[in-house]
Amino acid sequence: MIVRLVFLPAKPEAFDRLAELYEEGSKVVRAQKGMRKLELFHDKEDPYTLVTISHWDSDEDLQAYRHSQFFKEFWPKVRETLRSRATAQTLVPIEREGI
């Protein structure tokens, strides 16, 4: 399993559009192979920065989504709402006994 965090710093005037895009796209993302969970947050210090947290069965599943036709068409729409580049982190669990 992997967890993907994506930070989306919206332009204040485009924040509502970004939220709408999330609502539209989340249905498709949740239906992707290997998708376990998708959540949306906003940064406590910057309410115009949205953060998506997605749980995937594997990195291969995430990469398949990122190379999908849907992503190729959807991401440019998201990018138009951002005031700066999105950043992402991919986390993997520590698999050690006792932790």
SEPAGU-313463 format. One record per residue: residue in one letter; residue number from 1; x, y, z of N, C-alpha, C, O in turn; chain. Coordinates in Angstrom, 3 decimals, always signed. Example, Ala and Ser with C-alpha at 12.3 -4.5 7.8 and 13.67 -1.06 7.14 Angstrom:
# SEPAGU-313463
+---------+-----+----------+----------+----------+----------+----------+----------+----------+----------+----------+----------+----------+----------+--------+
: residuo : num :   n.east :  n.north :     n.up :  ca.east : ca.north :    ca.up :   c.east :  c.north :     c.up :   o.east :  o.north :     o.up : cadena :
+---------+-----+----------+----------+----------+----------+----------+----------+----------+----------+----------+----------+----------+----------+--------+
:       A :   1 :  +13.190 :   -5.690 :   +7.800 :  +12.300 :   -4.500 :   +7.800 :  +13.200 :   -3.300 :   +7.800 :  +14.236 :   -3.319 :   +8.465 :      A :
:       S :   2 :  +12.850 :   -2.250 :   +7.080 :  +13.670 :   -1.060 :   +7.140 :  +12.900 :   +0.030 :   +7.870 :  +13.409 :   +1.138 :   +8.039 :      A :
+---------+-----+----------+----------+----------+----------+----------+----------+----------+----------+----------+----------+----------+----------+--------+
***
This chain:
# SEPAGU-313463
+---------+-----+----------+----------+----------+----------+----------+----------+----------+----------+----------+----------+----------+----------+--------+
: residuo : num :   n.east :  n.north :     n.up :  ca.east : ca.north :    ca.up :   c.east :  c.north :     c.up :   o.east :  o.north :     o.up : cadena :
+---------+-----+----------+----------+----------+----------+----------+----------+----------+----------+----------+----------+----------+----------+--------+
:       M :   1 :   +0.838 :   -1.185 :   +0.000 :   +0.000 :   +0.000 :   +0.000 :   +0.879 :   +1.244 :   +0.000 :   +1.965 :   +1.250 :   +0.580 :      A :
:       I :   2 :   +0.399 :   +2.295 :   -0.656 :   +1.062 :   +3.600 :   -0.612 :   +0.016 :   +4.667 :   -0.329 :   -1.178 :   +4.478 :   -0.562 :      A :
:       V :   3 :   +0.501 :   +5.793 :   +0.180 :   -0.355 :   +6.951 :   +0.434 :   +0.252 :   +8.119 :   -0.334 :   +1.456 :   +8.367 :   -0.264 :      A :
:       R :   4 :   -0.587 :   +8.820 :   -1.056 :   -0.134 :   +9.951 :   -1.876 :   -0.773 :  +11.226 :   -1.360 :   -1.996 :  +11.316 :   -1.256 :      A :
:       L :   5 :   +0.058 :  +12.221 :   -1.034 :   -0.409 :  +13.539 :   -0.632 :   -0.100 :  +14.501 :   -1.773 :   +1.027 :  +14.552 :   -2.264 :      A :
:       V :   6 :   -1.108 :  +15.261 :   -2.191 :   -0.908 :  +16.257 :   -3.245 :   -1.394 :  +17.599 :   -2.710 :   -2.547 :  +17.738 :   -2.302 :      A :
:       F :   7 :   -0.505 :  +18.579 :   -2.716 :   -0.789 :  +19.921 :   -2.209 :   -1.125 :  +20.817 :   -3.398 :   -0.331 :  +20.957 :   -4.328 :      A :
:       L :   8 :   -2.307 :  +21.418 :   -3.355 :   -2.831 :  +22.206 :   -4.465 :   -3.074 :  +23.651 :   -4.013 :   -4.145 :  +23.958 :   -3.490 :      A :
:       P :   9 :   -2.094 :  +24.539 :   -4.208 :   -2.242 :  +25.936 :   -3.795 :   -3.085 :  +26.730 :   -4.797 :   -2.577 :  +27.180 :   -5.824 :      A :
:       A :  10 :   -4.351 :  +26.894 :   -4.496 :   -5.287 :  +27.535 :   -5.423 :   -5.131 :  +29.051 :   -5.419 :   -4.782 :  +29.658 :   -4.407 :      A :
:       K :  11 :   -5.398 :  +29.639 :   -6.575 :   -5.581 :  +31.081 :   -6.642 :   -6.872 :  +31.367 :   -5.865 :   -7.859 :  +30.655 :   -6.049 :      A :
:       P :  12 :   -6.887 :  +32.386 :   -5.006 :   -8.103 :  +32.652 :   -4.236 :   -9.352 :  +32.774 :   -5.108 :  -10.420 :  +32.280 :   -4.747 :      A :
:       E :  13 :   -9.210 :  +33.427 :   -6.241 :  -10.374 :  +33.616 :   -7.111 :  -10.782 :  +32.328 :   -7.839 :  -11.870 :  +32.264 :   -8.411 :      A :
:       A :  14 :   -9.926 :  +31.311 :   -7.823 :  -10.221 :  +30.045 :   -8.502 :  -10.486 :  +28.910 :   -7.514 :  -10.660 :  +27.762 :   -7.924 :      A :
:       F :  15 :  -10.517 :  +29.220 :   -6.222 :  -10.690 :  +28.181 :   -5.206 :  -11.985 :  +27.389 :   -5.401 :  -11.976 :  +26.160 :   -5.333 :      A :
:       D :  16 :  -13.092 :  +28.083 :   -5.643 :  -14.365 :  +27.385 :   -5.830 :  -14.321 :  +26.468 :   -7.048 :  -14.880 :  +25.371 :   -7.018 :      A :
:       R :  17 :  -13.674 :  +26.900 :   -8.098 :  -13.541 :  +26.060 :   -9.300 :  -12.721 :  +24.811 :   -8.987 :  -13.069 :  +23.718 :   -9.433 :      A :
:       L :  18 :  -11.648 :  +24.958 :   -8.233 :  -10.837 :  +23.802 :   -7.866 :  -11.651 :  +22.813 :   -7.034 :  -11.563 :  +21.604 :   -7.246 :      A :
:       A :  19 :  -12.429 :  +23.313 :   -6.103 :  -13.288 :  +22.449 :   -5.293 :  -14.308 :  +21.717 :   -6.176 :  -14.581 :  +20.537 :   -5.956 :      A :
:       E :  20 :  -14.866 :  +22.405 :   -7.165 :  -15.804 :  +21.778 :   -8.104 :  -15.110 :  +20.677 :   -8.906 :  -15.669 :  +19.599 :   -9.109 :      A :
:       L :  21 :  -13.901 :  +20.956 :   -9.355 :  -13.148 :  +19.955 :  -10.105 :  -12.892 :  +18.712 :   -9.252 :  -12.986 :  +17.584 :   -9.736 :      A :
:       Y :  22 :  -12.570 :  +18.933 :   -7.980 :  -12.359 :  +17.789 :   -7.090 :  -13.628 :  +16.943 :   -7.023 :  -13.570 :  +15.720 :   -7.146 :      A :
:       E :  23 :  -14.766 :  +17.594 :   -6.829 :  -16.032 :  +16.862 :   -6.727 :  -16.304 :  +16.067 :   -8.002 :  -16.722 :  +14.910 :   -7.941 :      A :
:       E :  24 :  -16.068 :  +16.682 :   -9.142 :  -16.288 :  +16.003 :  -10.420 :  -15.323 :  +14.836 :  -10.604 :  -15.733 :  +13.727 :  -10.947 :      A :
:       G :  25 :  -14.070 :  +15.089 :  -10.380 :  -13.036 :  +14.091 :  -10.649 :  -12.947 :  +12.984 :   -9.625 :  -12.500 :  +11.882 :   -9.944 :      A :
:       S :  26 :  -13.366 :  +13.255 :   -8.399 :  -13.199 :  +12.257 :   -7.335 :  -13.970 :  +10.973 :   -7.628 :  -13.540 :   +9.891 :   -7.228 :      A :
:       K :  27 :  -15.080 :  +11.079 :   -8.308 :  -15.865 :   +9.881 :   -8.645 :  -15.065 :   +8.957 :   -9.566 :  -15.068 :   +7.738 :   -9.394 :      A :
:       V :  28 :  -14.390 :   +9.550 :  -10.533 :  -13.582 :   +8.768 :  -11.470 :  -12.346 :   +8.212 :  -10.762 :  -11.990 :   +7.049 :  -10.951 :      A :
:       V :  29 :  -11.698 :   +9.039 :   -9.953 :  -10.496 :   +8.602 :   -9.250 :  -10.826 :   +7.442 :   -8.316 :  -10.082 :   +6.463 :   -8.263 :      A :
:       R :  30 :  -11.925 :   +7.540 :   -7.586 :  -12.305 :   +6.475 :   -6.656 :  -12.597 :   +5.153 :   -7.366 :  -12.539 :   +4.090 :   -6.747 :      A :
:       A :  31 :  -12.908 :   +5.213 :   -8.644 :  -13.218 :   +4.004 :   -9.403 :  -11.973 :   +3.357 :  -10.035 :  -12.076 :   +2.313 :  -10.680 :      A :
:       Q :  32 :  -10.808 :   +3.972 :   -9.851 :   -9.600 :   +3.444 :  -10.458 :   -9.162 :   +2.145 :   -9.787 :   -9.375 :   +1.942 :   -8.591 :      A :
:       K :  33 :   -8.556 :   +1.287 :  -10.568 :   -8.014 :   +0.033 :  -10.039 :   -6.986 :   +0.356 :   -8.949 :   -6.090 :   +1.175 :   -9.154 :      A :
:       G :  34 :   -7.122 :   -0.283 :   -7.813 :   -6.162 :   -0.117 :   -6.727 :   -6.441 :   +1.050 :   -5.799 :   -5.750 :   +1.210 :   -4.793 :      A :
:       M :  35 :   -7.436 :   +1.870 :   -6.109 :   -7.774 :   +3.007 :   -5.243 :   -8.529 :   +2.496 :   -4.029 :   -9.548 :   +1.818 :   -4.162 :      A :
:       R :  36 :   -8.031 :   +2.820 :   -2.849 :   -8.680 :   +2.399 :   -1.602 :   -9.481 :   +3.517 :   -0.947 :  -10.591 :   +3.300 :   -0.462 :      A :
:       K :  37 :   -8.898 :   +4.727 :   -0.939 :   -9.525 :   +5.830 :   -0.194 :   -9.015 :   +7.153 :   -0.746 :   -7.845 :   +7.279 :   -1.107 :      A :
:       L :  38 :   -9.910 :   +8.141 :   -0.808 :   -9.553 :   +9.481 :   -1.262 :  -10.203 :  +10.485 :   -0.327 :  -11.409 :  +10.429 :   -0.086 :      A :
:       E :  39 :   -9.400 :  +11.406 :   +0.200 :   -9.900 :  +12.435 :   +1.117 :   -9.405 :  +13.802 :   +0.666 :   -8.394 :  +13.922 :   -0.026 :      A :
:       L :  40 :  -10.146 :  +14.832 :   +1.079 :   -9.776 :  +16.211 :   +0.759 :   -9.691 :  +17.015 :   +2.047 :  -10.578 :  +16.943 :   +2.898 :      A :
:       F :  41 :   -8.622 :  +17.776 :   +2.178 :   -8.397 :  +18.657 :   +3.325 :   -7.990 :  +20.025 :   +2.797 :   -7.720 :  +20.190 :   +1.607 :      A :
:       H :  42 :   -7.948 :  +21.005 :   +3.698 :   -7.271 :  +22.255 :   +3.359 :   -6.263 :  +22.538 :   +4.447 :   -6.429 :  +22.129 :   +5.596 :      A :
:       D :  43 :   -5.220 :  +23.241 :   +4.069 :   -4.139 :  +23.577 :   +4.982 :   -4.662 :  +24.516 :   +6.066 :   -5.368 :  +25.479 :   +5.766 :      A :
:       K :  44 :   -4.324 :  +24.245 :   +7.301 :   -4.792 :  +25.070 :   +8.424 :   -4.281 :  +26.505 :   +8.318 :   -4.996 :  +27.446 :   +8.663 :      A :
:       E :  45 :   -3.067 :  +26.672 :   +7.850 :   -2.461 :  +28.003 :   +7.755 :   -2.838 :  +28.721 :   +6.455 :   -2.800 :  +29.950 :   +6.387 :      A :
:       D :  46 :   -3.196 :  +27.961 :   +5.444 :   -3.538 :  +28.550 :   +4.142 :   -4.806 :  +27.866 :   +3.625 :   -4.720 :  +26.841 :   +2.948 :      A :
:       P :  47 :   -5.966 :  +28.414 :   +3.932 :   -7.215 :  +27.760 :   +3.538 :   -7.424 :  +27.662 :   +2.028 :   -8.335 :  +26.963 :   +1.583 :      A :
:       Y :  48 :   -6.608 :  +28.341 :   +1.236 :   -6.710 :  +28.226 :   -0.211 :   -5.851 :  +27.096 :   -0.775 :   -5.833 :  +26.872 :   -1.985 :      A :
:       T :  49 :   -5.146 :  +26.391 :   +0.095 :   -4.385 :  +25.221 :   -0.337 :   -5.159 :  +23.969 :   +0.040 :   -5.371 :  +23.675 :   +1.216 :      A :
:       L :  50 :   -5.573 :  +23.240 :   -0.990 :   -6.236 :  +21.967 :   -0.773 :   -5.192 :  +20.863 :   -0.775 :   -4.160 :  +20.962 :   -1.439 :      A :
:       V :  51 :   -5.476 :  +19.819 :   -0.029 :   -4.579 :  +18.670 :   +0.046 :   -5.413 :  +17.416 :   -0.178 :   -6.370 :  +17.158 :   +0.552 :      A :
:       T :  52 :   -5.046 :  +16.644 :   -1.188 :   -5.705 :  +15.358 :   -1.380 :   -4.816 :  +14.278 :   -0.775 :   -3.591 :  +14.316 :   -0.892 :      A :
:       I :  53 :   -5.458 :  +13.326 :   -0.135 :   -4.764 :  +12.173 :   +0.425 :   -5.425 :  +10.943 :   -0.175 :   -6.612 :  +10.693 :   +0.032 :      A :
:       S :  54 :   -4.642 :  +10.186 :   -0.917 :   -5.185 :   +8.991 :   -1.561 :   -4.393 :   +7.767 :   -1.141 :   -3.172 :   +7.813 :   -0.992 :      A :
:       H :  55 :   -5.107 :   +6.685 :   -0.957 :   -4.519 :   +5.405 :   -0.566 :   -4.660 :   +4.455 :   -1.751 :   -5.748 :   +4.292 :   -2.303 :      A :
:       W :  56 :   -3.553 :   +3.833 :   -2.132 :   -3.515 :   +2.955 :   -3.293 :   -2.941 :   +1.602 :   -2.890 :   -2.126 :   +1.502 :   -1.972 :      A :
:       D :  57 :   -3.382 :   +0.569 :   -3.593 :   -2.836 :   -0.762 :   -3.341 :   -1.344 :   -0.813 :   -3.665 :   -0.578 :   -1.468 :   -2.959 :      A :
:       S :  58 :   -0.930 :   -0.127 :   -4.728 :   +0.478 :   -0.178 :   -5.147 :   +0.849 :   +1.075 :   -5.928 :   -0.014 :   +1.818 :   -6.395 :      A :
:       D :  59 :   +2.137 :   +1.288 :   -6.057 :   +2.629 :   +2.389 :   -6.878 :   +2.262 :   +2.158 :   -8.341 :   +2.006 :   +3.114 :   -9.073 :      A :
:       E :  60 :   +2.234 :   +0.920 :   -8.767 :   +1.855 :   +0.607 :  -10.142 :   +0.428 :   +1.089 :  -10.430 :   +0.150 :   +1.613 :  -11.509 :      A :
:       D :  61 :   -0.476 :   +0.906 :   -9.455 :   -1.850 :   +1.386 :   -9.638 :   -1.892 :   +2.902 :   -9.735 :   -2.600 :   +3.452 :  -10.579 :      A :
:       L :  62 :   -1.139 :   +3.583 :   -8.875 :   -1.083 :   +5.044 :   -8.929 :   -0.534 :   +5.504 :  -10.279 :   -1.090 :   +6.408 :  -10.903 :      A :
:       Q :  63 :   +0.546 :   +4.887 :  -10.722 :   +1.150 :   +5.299 :  -11.994 :   +0.227 :   +5.028 :  -13.175 :   +0.192 :   +5.811 :  -14.124 :      A :
:       A :  64 :   -0.522 :   +3.928 :  -13.127 :   -1.489 :   +3.646 :  -14.193 :   -2.533 :   +4.750 :  -14.254 :   -2.911 :   +5.193 :  -15.339 :      A :
:       Y :  65 :   -3.001 :   +5.195 :  -13.091 :   -3.952 :   +6.317 :  -13.056 :   -3.317 :   +7.588 :  -13.612 :   -3.929 :   +8.294 :  -14.413 :      A :
:       R :  66 :   -2.092 :   +7.874 :  -13.186 :   -1.424 :   +9.099 :  -13.627 :   -1.152 :   +9.108 :  -15.137 :   -0.962 :  +10.176 :  -15.719 :      A :
:       H :  67 :   -1.131 :   +7.944 :  -15.769 :   -0.920 :   +7.854 :  -17.218 :   -2.226 :   +7.597 :  -17.974 :   -2.216 :   +7.339 :  -19.178 :      A :
:       S :  68 :   -3.337 :   +7.670 :  -17.262 :   -4.638 :   +7.426 :  -17.894 :   -5.074 :   +8.618 :  -18.745 :   -4.600 :   +9.738 :  -18.559 :      A :
:       Q :  69 :   -5.973 :   +8.358 :  -19.670 :   -6.524 :   +9.422 :  -20.504 :   -7.266 :  +10.442 :  -19.648 :   -7.181 :  +11.645 :  -19.892 :      A :
:       F :  70 :   -7.996 :   +9.955 :  -18.640 :   -8.717 :  +10.870 :  -17.756 :   -7.750 :  +11.865 :  -17.115 :   -8.008 :  +13.069 :  -17.135 :      A :
:       F :  71 :   -6.645 :  +11.385 :  -16.549 :   -5.687 :  +12.265 :  -15.884 :   -5.102 :  +13.271 :  -16.874 :   -4.961 :  +14.452 :  -16.555 :      A :
:       K :  72 :   -4.767 :  +12.806 :  -18.060 :   -4.178 :  +13.697 :  -19.071 :   -5.118 :  +14.835 :  -19.454 :   -4.665 :  +15.935 :  -19.772 :      A :
:       E :  73 :   -6.423 :  +14.578 :  -19.424 :   -7.400 :  +15.617 :  -19.759 :   -7.793 :  +16.453 :  -18.551 :   -8.106 :  +17.636 :  -18.686 :      A :
:       F :  74 :   -7.778 :  +15.841 :  -17.373 :   -8.252 :  +16.494 :  -16.155 :   -7.197 :  +17.412 :  -15.531 :   -7.513 :  +18.526 :  -15.112 :      A :
:       W :  75 :   -5.960 :  +16.952 :  -15.469 :   -4.920 :  +17.708 :  -14.762 :   -4.711 :  +19.119 :  -15.310 :   -4.518 :  +20.028 :  -14.503 :      A :
:       P :  76 :   -4.735 :  +19.369 :  -16.618 :   -4.597 :  +20.750 :  -17.108 :   -5.684 :  +21.684 :  -16.565 :   -5.420 :  +22.863 :  -16.330 :      A :
:       K :  77 :   -6.893 :  +21.173 :  -16.365 :   -7.963 :  +21.989 :  -15.786 :   -7.627 :  +22.361 :  -14.349 :   -7.852 :  +23.495 :  -13.924 :      A :
:       V :  78 :   -7.093 :  +21.411 :  -13.611 :   -6.683 :  +21.677 :  -12.225 :   -5.551 :  +22.697 :  -12.215 :   -5.577 :  +23.652 :  -11.439 :      A :
:       R :  79 :   -4.570 :  +22.497 :  -13.066 :   -3.393 :  +23.370 :  -13.104 :   -3.777 :  +24.837 :  -13.324 :   -3.128 :  +25.739 :  -12.794 :      A :
:       E :  80 :   -4.831 :  +25.070 :  -14.105 :   -5.281 :  +26.444 :  -14.368 :   -5.744 :  +27.165 :  -13.106 :   -5.732 :  +28.396 :  -13.064 :      A :
:       T :  81 :   -6.152 :  +26.421 :  -12.075 :   -6.668 :  +27.031 :  -10.843 :   -5.572 :  +27.315 :   -9.822 :   -5.835 :  +27.928 :   -8.787 :      A :
:       L :  82 :   -4.342 :  +26.875 :  -10.103 :   -3.274 :  +26.960 :   -9.101 :   -2.465 :  +28.242 :   -9.216 :   -2.227 :  +28.753 :  -10.311 :      A :
:       R :  83 :   -2.047 :  +28.752 :   -8.058 :   -1.210 :  +29.962 :   -8.043 :   +0.270 :  +29.617 :   -8.111 :   +1.095 :  +30.467 :   -8.445 :      A :
:       S :  84 :   +0.604 :  +28.377 :   -7.795 :   +1.968 :  +27.879 :   -7.930 :   +1.888 :  +26.376 :   -8.169 :   +0.819 :  +25.770 :   -8.086 :      A :
:       R :  85 :   +3.008 :  +25.811 :   -8.457 :   +3.056 :  +24.390 :   -8.821 :   +2.560 :  +23.493 :   -7.687 :   +2.877 :  +23.725 :   -6.520 :      A :
:       A :  86 :   +1.791 :  +22.480 :   -8.033 :   +1.378 :  +21.476 :   -7.057 :   +2.607 :  +20.670 :   -6.637 :   +3.537 :  +20.476 :   -7.419 :      A :
:       T :  87 :   +2.592 :  +20.211 :   -5.403 :   +3.652 :  +19.328 :   -4.934 :   +3.019 :  +18.044 :   -4.424 :   +1.859 :  +18.025 :   -4.012 :      A :
:       A :  88 :   +3.803 :  +16.973 :   -4.459 :   +3.267 :  +15.680 :   -4.039 :   +4.315 :  +14.912 :   -3.246 :   +5.520 :  +15.075 :   -3.436 :      A :
:       Q :  89 :   +3.816 :  +14.079 :   -2.359 :   +4.664 :  +13.164 :   -1.596 :   +3.999 :  +11.801 :   -1.640 :   +2.780 :  +11.687 :   -1.513 :      A :
:       T :  90 :   +4.806 :  +10.776 :   -1.819 :   +4.311 :   +9.413 :   -1.773 :   +4.925 :   +8.738 :   -0.559 :   +6.143 :   +8.720 :   -0.382 :      A :
:       L :  91 :   +4.054 :   +8.183 :   +0.273 :   +4.488 :   +7.559 :   +1.524 :   +4.272 :   +6.052 :   +1.449 :   +3.297 :   +5.573 :   +0.870 :      A :
:       V :  92 :   +5.190 :   +5.330 :   +2.039 :   +5.058 :   +3.877 :   +2.144 :   +5.127 :   +3.507 :   +3.616 :   +5.842 :   +4.149 :   +4.385 :      A :
:       P :  93 :   +4.385 :   +2.470 :   +4.015 :   +4.410 :   +2.085 :   +5.434 :   +5.735 :   +1.456 :   +5.822 :   +6.410 :   +0.824 :   +5.009 :      A :
:       I :  94 :   +6.088 :   +1.643 :   +7.075 :   +7.245 :   +0.955 :   +7.632 :   +6.767 :   -0.419 :   +8.060 :   +5.844 :   -0.542 :   +8.866 :      A :
:       E :  95 :   +7.383 :   -1.428 :   +7.531 :   +6.958 :   -2.777 :   +7.843 :   +8.006 :   -3.446 :   +8.719 :   +8.828 :   -4.240 :   +8.263 :      A :
:       R :  96 :   +7.938 :   -3.089 :   +9.996 :   +8.839 :   -3.683 :  +10.991 :   +8.013 :   -4.114 :  +12.182 :   +7.057 :   -3.440 :  +12.566 :      A :
:       E :  97 :   +8.380 :   -5.222 :  +12.758 :   +7.670 :   -5.690 :  +13.935 :   +7.855 :   -4.720 :  +15.085 :   +8.951 :   -4.206 :  +15.306 :      A :
:       G :  98 :   +6.771 :   -4.472 :  +15.820 :   +6.846 :   -3.629 :  +16.992 :   +6.660 :   -2.149 :  +16.730 :   +6.654 :   -1.350 :  +17.666 :      A :
:       I :  99 :   +6.506 :   -1.768 :  +15.452 :   +6.294 :   -0.355 :  +15.145 :   +4.870 :   -0.157 :  +14.693 :   +4.472 :   +0.966 :  +14.382 :      A :
+---------+-----+----------+----------+----------+----------+----------+----------+----------+----------+----------+----------+----------+----------+--------+
***
